[in-house]
Amino acid sequence: MHIRFIPAILTLAFACPLHAQETDSVRTVTLNEVVVSSSYRQRIERASAQKVHPLDERFLREHFAGNLVQTLASVPGVHSMDIGANFSKPMIRGMGFNRISVIENGIKQEGQQWGADHALEMDFFNVERVTVRKGPSSLLYGSDAMGGAIELARRPAPSVNQVYGEAILFGKSVNGTLGASAMLGVKKNALHTQLRFSEQHFGDYRIPADTVVYLTQRLPVHGRKLKNTAGFERDVALFAEYRKGGYGATYTVGNVYQKAGFFPGAHGIPDASRLEDDGNSRRVDLPYSTASHLKFTSRQQYFRERAVFCWDAGLQYNHREEWSRFHTHYGNQPVPLKDPDRELAFSLVTVQSLLKADLFASERWKHTAGWDVQHQRNRIAGYSFLLPAYERFTTGVLWLSAFHPNDRLSLSGGIRYDFGEMDIAAFRDVYLETYLRERAYAGEVIEAYIWRSARVNRHFGDVSGSLGISWEPGDGHLLKAHLGRSFRLPGAHELASNGVHHGAFRHEQGDASLASERGWQLDVSYACEREHVSLSASPFVSRFDHYIYLKPTGEWSILPHAGQIYRYTGAEALFAGAEVELGVDLLRNLTYRFVGEYVYTHNLNEHTPLSFSPPASMRNRLEWRAKAWQFHMELHSIATQRRVARNEDITPGATLLHLGAAAGIPVKGTDVEVVFSLRNLFNISYYNHLSFYRKVEIPEPGRNFQLLIKIPFKSKLK
């Protein structure tokens, strides 16, 4: 679907709500006074010994920053690893990639999340509730959740039969984003369905700089726009729910498709001629990437007097391709007859099943038992090689108990055992073999290099567990402590990758002998809420006896144009830090909020910091809110990151000013939501230490105006 079809879709979506409001015959009903003793947020926070942040739709709208991950970056301890102006991936307390799990509809999102240039395939507008779980979550979600989890959930179905929906328009000035999302839902007795379609198109994004640096070579940025960073995203999702008596079933099917260009000065060998302005800031030319994520999930629930049984199942197909003009480092490699410019392709199929039972032994005791099974198959294609084909099987069983001796104290603990098998295919590079023989390399050197991936079949087994306490010593006070032992199975890229990763600008090499990551993690939090003041502090410390990272070996790769070899290596590592939040009601409608965060990482073997360590930062936010109107001003201060790993650059700090406003405007019986934000008001040139483009000294996007308009509607059904 092209962008010219969006206005037609929105015209239909706008007409439906206006007509529906005219025919709405909901009566006014007077109810007796209802006293609400705790909010949804407070209930979620008290229910877990971990530090959690439940976020509703209003928070997501008012903090809208372009995509889901950038929006969540306003939560203390959460950071955004940006890939240009529109795509990002999450990091929690200094951990990202395969150490953070994103859970949607009970199923873990599975893609190529190991890559720094691989975004999260998720439709922001299809997310209704988010819970950020900081700290070890392997007990709940198994491997890949040792750093935390982001849980995406839907709001409850409407309580009355109705047709409802919304139309959303949004845009960004920094890259000319134009997008829309339309949703239509129907609730009729036991049935509830919802359909959503979203699409956005964007052009090359602007930066406050005229040049960038690639491998010491200074390259021009014509018109202060990064050429070939345009792209688009198209998402569709269908949700269906049936509930009657003690049975409930939900089904979802959706697809997210993304296409985005790579800045030519940051992919392959730099060439100033490739950076010349082509006069079309919306063209996507080579090199570029595409990602398609198809997902089907189902949930079956059975409610009994003292038990709830749940079965979650999911099927995912993630297909990612990287396209670049055919180039070979070996003279004997022919141009492929089909798709000659497809450099890399990964096709990942994931099947997952999770059985869970919540058992209520008494009013004070609750037990949870679970069994999780997952199987993955990854296939590869393309004229280049980075990661071999593989199959991965994991299964785990868990037991979790919670005891509430009174309304103010909760004790919890659990244990989980996981088993995993990784079967990696061998890959022999015949073109490299000819290249090396022609250059008279020794036989043992040739044999060591031509097997880009040896056959690997490994089995892993490990235990995770946790102990926690949540205690309210008095009204308005909440103290929590959580100790967890977590683990993570090494990924295929850590065991068997062996090639030039253009997205990361280095030769990456796996180690088939790596063991699982293991560690102990402790976090404590204290929260105090008074009538006009709230305070929260969350210190944490983690120690890992086998933390996997990319280590510069000092060995020079004999692959052409590859440079130094970076090998995945295990080491002892330490993480520590804290987040602090302070909220003060200054006046009747004016509040002040302070958020500060710091993460300390240390490689105990090398005595250096770990790579991708987020810098310390703080946010000072003034917010005025009255009825349906809200205005805010935020001063975001980012410290200089001097604690860097080998081959990382020191990233200077910056102070940014953001402005924003939101309003609910009554229009013909519905409240139209308008959210406006102005980010980086003074067009400051600064770097994101976690950005995919940081290594090429590309600053973050400049001044950016964002506008979101949401038009909801509903009509009661008989």
N, C-alpha and C positions, 0 to 999 in steps of 0.2 A: 504494500500500500504506500503510495507516495504522499508527501506532505500536503498536496493540494486537496486530498480527500478528507483531511481533518476537519475543515470548516463545515462540510456537509454532515459529518457525524455529530459535531457539536450542535449544529442547528437542530437536529432531531432530538438530541439529548436535552437541550434547553427548552424545546417546545413541550416535551413530556412533563417536566416538573411544573411548568406554569399551568398546563391543563389539569394536572393532578391536584394542584392546590385549589383550583376553583371547584373541584368536585369532592374535596375532602369534607366529610360530615362528622368529624370527631366531636363529641359533646364535651362540654366543660363539666368536670366532676370535682366536687369539693371533698377533700380528705381531711381526716383528723390530723393533728400535729404528729410528726414523726421525728424522733430524736436519733441522729446518726452518731454513734459513739466512735467509730473509726472509719477511715477511708480505705478504698481499694489498695492504695499504695501502702498504707500502714499494715493492712492484713498480710500482704505479700512479704513485706520486710520482716514481720514478726514470725512468719511461718518458717523462715530459713535461718540457719546459723551462719550462713555465708553473707557477705555484703552483696545485696541485690538492689537493682534500680528498676522498678516497674514504671513504664512510660505509656501514657495513653495517647489517643489521637491528637488531642489538643497540644500536648507537648511536641509531638512530631511535626505538626503544622507550624507552630510558632517558632520552632528552631530549624525549620526547613533550610538546608544548606546545599541543595542540588541533587543529592542522592542519599540513600539510607545510611551509609557508613559515615559520611561527612556530617550528617545530622546527629548521629549518635556520638560524634566526637565532642559534643558539648557536655557529655556525661563524664565526670571526673574518673580518670583511669583508663578511658577509652580513647584511642588515637586512630587516625585515618591515614592509611598508606595509599597515597593518591597516585593515579595513573592518568595524568592529564587533568582536564577540568571536569569531567563527567563521571569517571569510574574510580572506585576505591575498594580497598579491602580492610577489614578491621584488625586492630591490635588492642590487647588488654594487658595493662601493666607490663609492657615490654615484650609480650609474646604475641606472635601472629602466625600466619601461614597455616600449617597443619596442627598447630597447638590451640587453635580456637575453633569451636564447633558452632555452626549456625543451625538452629533447629527450627524447622517450619512444619507446622501441622504434625508434630511428634517425630518427624523424620529428619535426619541429619543431611544438610545440603552437601552434596559431593560433586566436586568439579576438579579442575586442575589448580587447586588453591596453593600448591607448592611454589608457583612462580610469582616473582615480584611484579611481573607485568600482566598478571591474570586477575581480572576483576571479579567481584561477587555478582553472580547473575541473579538479580532480585529486582522485582518491581516495587519501588518505594510506595506507590499509591495503593498497592494491594496489602500493605501492612497496617494492621489496626491496633495491635498492642505489642509491646516489646518488653521483655525482661532481660536486663543485662546481669549476668551472674559472674562475679569476679572471683578469681581464685580457682583452686583445683576442682574440676567437675568430672573427672574420670569415673567416679563412683556412679554417677547418673548416666553418663553418655559414653563411657568407655574411652578407648584410645582417641587421640586428637582433641580432647577437651581438657588437657592438663592445665591450660592457662585460663580457662573460663568458657562461658557459653553465652550465646545470644539467642534467646527463645522468642520466636514470632508466633503470635496467636491471634485468633479472631475474637471480636467482641461477641457477647451472647446474642442469640437471635431475638428479633423484636418480640415483645410480649403479646402483641395483637396481630391479627391477620392484616397484611398490608402489602402494597407495591411501593417500593422505595428505590432510591438511587441517587446519583450525583454526577455532575459534570465538572471537570477541573481543567482549567487552562493555566499554563505556567510558562515562564520564560526567563532567560538570563542574558544580560548584555555582554558579558565578557567573551562569549563565543556565539552569540546570536541563537541561543537555544529557543526553539519553539516546540511546545509539546502539549498534549492533551490526554486526559484519561476520562473514560465514561464507564459508569457502573449501573447495573440494573439488578434489583433483588426482589424476590417475591416470598412472602411468608403466608402460608395457607395451612392452617391446622398443624399437622405433624410434619409437613414438608417446608423446607426452607432452601431456596436456591439463589445464587448470585453469579452474575457474569460481569467481567471487567475486561476492557481493552485500553491499553496505553500505548502511546507512540511519541517519540521525541526525535527531533533532528537538530544538529548543532554544527557550527562551522569551526574554523581554526581559532584557537583562543589567544587572547592578547596577554602579553607579559610586559612589565615595566623595564625592558632591557632591549638594547639594539644588537647585542652579540651574546653567544654562548661559547663554552669551551668544551671540546671533545679531544681527549688525549693530548692536551697542551696546545691543540690547534684551535684558534679563535675563528668562529664561523658567524656570518651575519644573520640577523633576523629581520627580514624585510617588512617594513610597516609594523614592527613590533608584534607580529602574529607568527605563531609557530606553524609553519606550513605543514599541511597534511595531518592535522590533528582533529579534523572533522569526523563526523560519523552519525550514526543513528541507532535507536533502540526501539524494538517493537515487542510488546508483551500482551499475552492473552491468558485469562484464567477463568475456570468454571468451578464453582463450589456448590455442592448439594448436601443437604442434611435431612435426616429423618429421625424423629424422636417420638416414641409412644410407650407409655408405661415405664418399665424398667429397661428398655432397650433404646440405644441411640447409635446411629451410623452416620458418618460423614465421608464424603468423597471429594477429591480435588484433582483437577488436571490442568496443567498450564505449560506455557512455553515462553521463555525469554530469549530474544535474539538480539545480539549486539554486533555492531561493526564499527571499527574505529581505526583511523590511520596512525602510523608511527611517524614521529618527526624524523625526516631523512637524515638529519645530523646526529641522530642517536641510534641508528640501526645500521650495522655493517660498517664499511669503510667510509669515513667522512669525505664528502665531495661538495665543495661550495656551489658547483653548478646545479646540483639537485635542490638547492635551497632557493633558487631564484623564484620570484613571485610569478605564479601562473595566471593571476587575474581572477581566480575563482576560489574563494575562501571556504566553499562548501564541498569541493571536490575531494573524494577519497581515492587516492592513487597509491600505487605500491611505494613502500611496504605498508601493509595493514593486517589486522587480525579480525577474525570473526569467531563468535561463540554462540552456540545454541544449546539451551538447557531445557529439556523436556522432562516433566515430572508428573507422576501419578501417585497419589497417596490415598489411603483409606484408614478409617478408624472405626472399630466396632467396640461398643461399650455395653456392659451388662451391670445394672445396679441392683444390688440385693440389700437386705436390711443391715448387714454388718460387713459388706464387701462390695468392691467395685472392680470388675474385671475389664481389661482393655487390651485390644490387639491393634497395633499400628503396623501397616505394611506400606512399602513404597518401591516404586520402580523409577529410576532416573537414567536419562541418556544425555550425556554431556559431550558435545562435539566442538572442538576448538581447532582452528587452522590459523597459521601465520603465512602470509603471502609476501614474497619478495622477488624481484627480478632474478631469474635464474643466474646463479654465479657458482662457480666451482673453483676449489683450490687445487684440483687435480686436473691435468690436461686430458686425461683419458675418460672423464665422466661425461656421458652423452646427455643431451637435453631430453627430459622425459617426453614421451609422445603425448601423454594426457596430463593436463594441468601442469605445464612446464614451470610455472612460477610458484607452485605450492611448496613452500620450504619445509613446513612442519605441520603435522596433523595428529591429533589425539582424539580417540573415540573411547569414552569411558561409560560402561554400563554398570549400574549399581542396583542390586536388589537387597532390600532390608526388611526384616520382620522383628517386631518387638512385642513380647507378651508381658503384661504387667498386672499385678493384683494388689489392691489396697485393702488391707484387712484391719477392721476396727475391733480389736479385742475387748475394749471397754471405752468409756469416755476419756480415759487418760492414756490409753495405749493405741498406737497405730503402727502397723507393719506394712512394708512394701516388698514384694518379691518380683523379680523380673528376669527375663531371658531374651537376649538380643543376638540376632544372627545377621551377618552381612556378607555378600559376595560381590566382588568387583572384577571386571575384565576390561583391560585397557589395550587398544590396538593403535598402531602408529602408521604413518605414511609421510610422503614428502621426499624431496631430493636431498635433504640434510638429515642429520641424526643428532639427537640429544638424549632421549629417554627410550629405553627398550619397551617392548610389549610385556605385559605381566598380568597375572591373576592374583587376587588377594582375598583371603577368607578369614573372617573373624567371628568369634562368638563369645558371649560372656553371660554370667549369671550374677545377680546381685541380691542382697538382703539389706533393708534399711528399716530401723526402728526409731520411733519417736515417743517420748514419754512426757506427759504434761502433769506434773504433780499438783499444779494449781494454775490459775489463769495468768500468772506472771512469769512462770518458769517453764522452759522447754529444753529437754535433753534429747540428743539424737546421735545415732551412730550406725555405721553400716560397713559392709565388706563386699568386694566384688572380685571375681576371678575372670580373666580374659585369656583366650587362646587365639593365636593368629598364625596363618601360613602365607608366605609370600613365594610365588613361583614366577621367576623372571626368565624370559627367553634370551637365548644367546643371539648376538648380532655380529656378523663378520663383515668388515668394510673392505670389499675387493678393490675399490678404487684407491683407497689409502695404501693397500698392500702393494699395488703396482707403483704408486708414487714413491714409496720408501725403497723398493727394490731398484728403481731407476736411479736413486740417489745413493745406492750402495751402503745402506744402513746394515748393521750387523743382524744376523738371523734372530738372536734373542730379543733385540729391540723391535724388530718387525713383528715377531710373535706376540710381544707384550702389547703392541698398539693395534694390530688389525682386529683383535677381538674387542670391539668397542664395548661389548657387554658379554660377560661370561654367563653361562647358565647358573642361576642361583635358586635354590630351594631351601628356604629357612623356616623354622618353626619358633614361635615365641609364646611365652606364657608368663603372666605376672599378676600380682595382687594389688588392688587399690582399696583404700578404706578411708574413713573419716570419723571424727568425733566432734560434736558441736554443742554449744550452749547458747540459749537466748534468754535473757533475764531482764525483767523490768523492775529495778529496785524501788521505783517510785513513779508516780504519775508524770508522764512526759520524758522519762529516761529509758533508754534501751541499750543494753550492753550485750555484745555478741562475741564469741570466739569460735574459731573453726580450725581444726588441725586435720590435714589430709595427706595421704600418701598417694601419689599419682604416677602414671607411667604413660608412655607413648611408644607404639611400634614404629620402627624406622620406615620411611616411605621408600618407594621404588627409586625415586631420584637420589635419595641418600645412599642407597645400596648399589645402584648400577648406572647412574647417569655418567656420560663420558663424551663431552663434546663442547663446542663453542656455543655458549648461550648468548646470542646477540642482545637479547633483552636485558641481560645483566652485565654484558661487556667483559666476559672472561671465559676461560676453559674450566668447566665444572666437572668434577670426577667423584663418583661414589666409592664406597668401601663396603664390599660384600660381607665383611666380618663384623659390622657394627652390631652392638646389642641395643636393647630397648633403652629409652630414656627413663630414668627413675628419679624421684625426688620427694622431699617432705616440704610441705607448705603450711605456714601458720599466718592467719590474718585475724585481727581483732578490730572491732568497731564500737564506737560509742556515739550515741545520738541523744540530743536533748532538745525538746520542743517546749517553749513557753508561749505565752500569749502573743508576744511581739518579736521573739528571738528564737532561732533554731541553730543548732551547732552539731556538726558531725565530723568525727575524725576516724580514719581507717588505716592504721599502719599494717604492714605485711612484710614477711620475710620468707624466702624459699631457698632451698639448697638442693642441687641435683648432683648425683655422683656420676652421671653419664649424659651430659647435655650435648646434643649434636649441633655442630656449626661448621661453616665453611672456613677452612684454614688455608692461608697462603703458604704453599709448600717451599717456595724458593726454587722449585724445579721449572725449567723452561720447556714448554710443550713443543713437540716437534710437528704438531699440526700447523699448517700454514696459517699465519695471521692470528694465532691463538694466544700468544703471550704466556703468562705464568699460570701454572696449574693450581686451582683451588680445590682441595679435597675435603669431603665431609669427614669430620673427626669428632670423637667423643671426648669430653673433658668435664671436670668438676666445675660447677658454676654456682654463683650466688646472685639472687635477686632480692632487693629490699626497696622499701619506699613507703609512701603514705599519700592519702588524699584528705583534704580538709575542706569542709563546706561551712559557710556562715551566712545566715539570712537574718535581716533586721527590717522590721516594719518602721520606716522613718516617719511617715505620715499616714493618713487614713488610706490613701490609695497608692502610696509610693513605697517601694521596697528596695533594699540593697542586698545583693548576693555576691559573696566572694567564694571562689573555687581555686584551690591550689593543689598541685600534684607534682610528685617527684618519683623517679624510678632510678635505682642504682643497680647496675649489672657489673659482674666481675667474673672473668675467666680465671679460676684459681690455678690452672695449670700454666697458662701463658702470662698471667698477671697483667691482663689487659681487659678493658671493657668488651662486652659483646657487641656485635654489629646490630644495627637497627635499634639502638637504645633511644627512646624518646627523650627529648630535653625537658627540663622542668618548665612549668608554665603556670600562669595564674590568670583568672578572669575576674574582673570587677564589673558587675552588671547593675544598672539602675533600671527599675521597671515601674511604670505607672499603669494602673489598671482600674477602670471604672466601667461597670456593667459590661457592654459588649466591645469596649475599646481597650487596646493595650499598646503601649509604646515602650521601647527599651533602647538603652545605649550601653554598649559593652566595650571595655578596654581589655584587649587580649595581649598579654605580655609573654613572650617566649624567650627563654634564656639561651645563651650561647651554649651549644653542645660541644664541649672540649673533650669529654670522655668518649673517645672513638676507638673502634677496632682498627687493626692493620688494614691498610688500603681504603680506609674511610677518611673523608675530609672533615675538618672542623666546620661546623655550621653556625654562622653568626646568628644572634638573636634578633628579635624585632618586636615592636609594639604596634598593634593594629587597632583601629577603631571601627566598630560595626554599629549600625543603626538599624532599627526595625520597628514595624507597627503591624497590628492585626485588628480587624474589626468584623463584627457581625452586623450586616446591614439588612434590615427588613425590606423585602421586595415581594409584593403580592403573596403574602402568607408564608414565605420561607425566609430564612436568614442566610444571605449570601456572605460567605467568608472571604475576606480579602487579606492576604498576608504579603507585606512588602518588606524587603531587607536591602540594605546597602552595606556590602562587605568591603573591607579594606578602603575606607573612605578616602584616605590620603594617597592611595595608589603606591604604597610602600613596596619596594623591591626586596623580597626576602625569600629564603629557601625553607622547604619542609625537609627536615633531616630524614624522614621516612619515605620521601617521594621516589617513585620510579625514575624520575628525571634528575634527581639531585646530583648524581655522579657526573652528569654532563653540564652541571652548573646552570641549569635552567631554573629561573625563579618561578614562584607560584603565580597563578593568575592575578592580574591587577584589579583595579576597582571594578566591582560587579554589582549591578542592580538586578534584583530578583523579584518577580511578581508571581503570586499564586492566587487564583480566583476559584473558589469552590461553590457550586450551586447545588444544594441538596433538595430533594423532594420526597414526598410520601403521600400515599392515598390509601385510606382505610378500605379493606375488603370485607364484605359481609360473610 
